[in-house]
């Protein structure tokens, strides 16, 4: 059994790329210790109780459509988890953890050079919390002022740092 470390899809025969998200599959990948997450989805499941985070099966169709439109996520991209940074829950701001990378949209007050990082590019970044922003290095940041809770912000940074360890 093979498992894609990006989206968690399992398949019986080795393939050069994941049949779900297209990520490269390496046979020589080191396996995590027993009980450690082996996919992005497994990491996300650990954080699904954090305020304003929605795991794939809990994302209703209206929210999913808004996220795709607002964050410029291609129709063929698999969305694993979404963070809603809006006060009214309309998901026009926040970030999405997808099979192919991290997408985000900030309000006017948060400067960022990009709004997407592939997992390969993300793996090379430092992830840290700076009051109301998740800093991703190289001029990139995700606004998190809408959460209104420093513990939730810390949990989101921890989530992203755990995903980063899967990429190394």
For each residue, the residues with C-beta under 8 A, 3 or more apart:
1: 10 11 12
2: 10 11 12 13 14 15 25
3: 8 9 10 38 39
4: 7 8 9 10 11 18 20 21 23 25 39 99
5: 23 29 38 39 40 166 167
6: 18 21 23 39 40 99 100 119
7: 4 18 20 21 23 39 40 41 78 80 99
8: 3 4 38 39 40 41 42 80
9: 3 4 18 19 20 21
10: 1 2 3 4
11: 1 2 4 15 18 19
12: 1 2
13: 2
14: 2 25 27
15: 2 11 18 19 25
16: 24 25
17: 22 23 24 25
18: 4 6 7 9 11 15 21 22 23 24 25 99
19: 9 11 15
20: 4 7 9 78 99
21: 4 6 7 9 18 77 78 99 100
22: 17 18 99 100
23: 4 5 6 7 17 18 99 100 119
24: 16 17 18
25: 2 4 14 15 16 17 18
26: 29
27: 14
28:
29: 5 26
30:
31: 38
32: 36 37 38
33: 36
34:
35:
36: 32 33
37: 32 42 43 45 46 162 166
38: 3 5 8 31 32 42 166
39: 3 4 5 6 7 8 42 43 166
40: 5 6 7 8 43 44 80 97 99 119 163 166
41: 7 8 44 45 56 80
42: 8 37 38 39 45 46
43: 37 39 40 46 47 159 162 163 166
44: 40 41 47 48 53 55 80 81 97 159
45: 37 41 42 48 55
46: 37 42 43 159 162
47: 43 44 50 53 81 155 156 158 159
48: 44 45 53 54 55 58 81
49:
50: 47 53 152 155 156 159
51: 147 149 152
52: 83 84 85 94 146 147 152
53: 44 47 48 50 81 82 83 156 159
54: 48 58 59 63 81 82 83 84
55: 44 45 48 58 59 80 81
56: 41 59 78 79 80 81
57:
58: 48 54 55
59: 54 55 56 63 64 67 79 82
60: 63 64
61: 64 65
62: 65 66
63: 54 59 60 66 67 82 84 91
64: 59 60 61 67 68 79
65: 61 62 68 69
66: 62 63 69 70 90 91 92
67: 59 63 64 70 71 73 79 82 91 94 96
68: 64 65 71 73 75 79
69: 65 66 72
70: 66 67 91 92 93 105
71: 67 68 94 95 96 103 104 105 115
72: 69 103 115 116
73: 67 68 77 79 96 98 103
74: 77
75: 68
76:
77: 21 73 74 98 99 100
78: 7 20 21 56 98 99 100
79: 56 59 64 67 68 73 82 96 97 98
80: 7 8 40 41 44 55 56 97 98 99
81: 44 47 48 53 54 55 56 96 97
82: 53 54 59 63 67 79 91 94 95 96 97
83: 52 53 54 94 95 96 144 156
84: 52 54 63 89 90 91 93 94 146
85: 52 93 94 95 106 107 143 144 145 146 147
86: 89 90 91 92 93 94 146
87: 146
88:
89: 84 86
90: 66 84 86
91: 63 66 67 70 82 84 86 94
92: 66 70 86 105
93: 70 84 85 86 105 106 107 143 146
94: 52 67 71 82 83 84 85 86 91 104 105 142 146
95: 71 82 83 85 102 103 104 105 142
96: 67 71 73 79 81 82 83 102 103 104
97: 40 44 79 80 81 82 102 163
98: 73 77 78 79 80 101 102 103
99: 4 6 7 18 20 21 22 23 40 77 78 80
100: 6 21 22 23 77 78 118 119
101: 98 116 117 118 119 121 122
102: 95 96 97 98 116 117 119 122 160
103: 71 72 73 95 96 98 115 116
104: 71 94 95 96 112 115 116 142
105: 70 71 92 93 94 95 115
106: 85 93 109 110 112 115 141 142 143
107: 85 93 110 143 145
108:
109: 106 143 145
110: 106 107 133 141 142 143
111: 139 141
112: 104 106 115 139 140 141 142
113: 138 139 140
114: 117 139 140
115: 71 72 103 104 105 106 112
116: 72 101 102 103 104
117: 101 102 114 121 122 125 136 140
118: 100 101 121 122
119: 6 23 40 100 101 102 122 123 163 167
120: 123 124 167
121: 101 117 118 124 125
122: 101 102 117 118 119 125 136 163 164 167
123: 119 120 164 167 168
124: 120 121
125: 117 121 122 136 137 138 140 164
126: 135 136 137
127: 134 135 136 157 160 161 164
128: 134 135 157
129: 133 134 135 153 154 157
130: 133 134 135 141
131:
132: 143 144 145 153
133: 110 129 130 141 142 143 144
134: 127 128 129 130 141 142 144 153 156 157 160
135: 126 127 128 129 130 140 141
136: 117 122 125 126 127 140 141 142
137: 125 126 140
138: 113 125
139: 111 112 113 114
140: 112 113 114 117 125 135 136 137
141: 106 110 111 112 130 133 134 135 136
142: 94 95 104 106 110 112 133 134 136
143: 85 93 106 107 109 110 132 133 146
144: 83 85 132 133 134 147 153 156
145: 85 107 109 132 148
146: 52 84 85 86 87 93 94 143
147: 51 52 85 144 152 153 156
148: 145 152
149: 51 152 153
150: 153 154
151: 154 155
152: 50 51 52 147 148 149 155 156
153: 129 132 134 144 147 149 150 156 157
154: 129 150 151 157 158
155: 47 50 151 152 158 159
156: 47 50 53 83 134 144 147 152 153 159 160
157: 127 128 129 134 153 154 160 161
158: 47 154 155 161 162
159: 43 44 46 47 50 53 155 156 162 163
160: 102 127 134 156 157 163 164
161: 127 157 158 164 165
162: 37 43 46 158 159 165 166
163: 40 43 97 119 122 159 160 166 167
164: 122 123 125 127 160 161 167 168
165: 161 162 168
166: 5 37 38 39 40 43 162 163
167: 5 119 120 122 123 163 164
168: 123 164 165
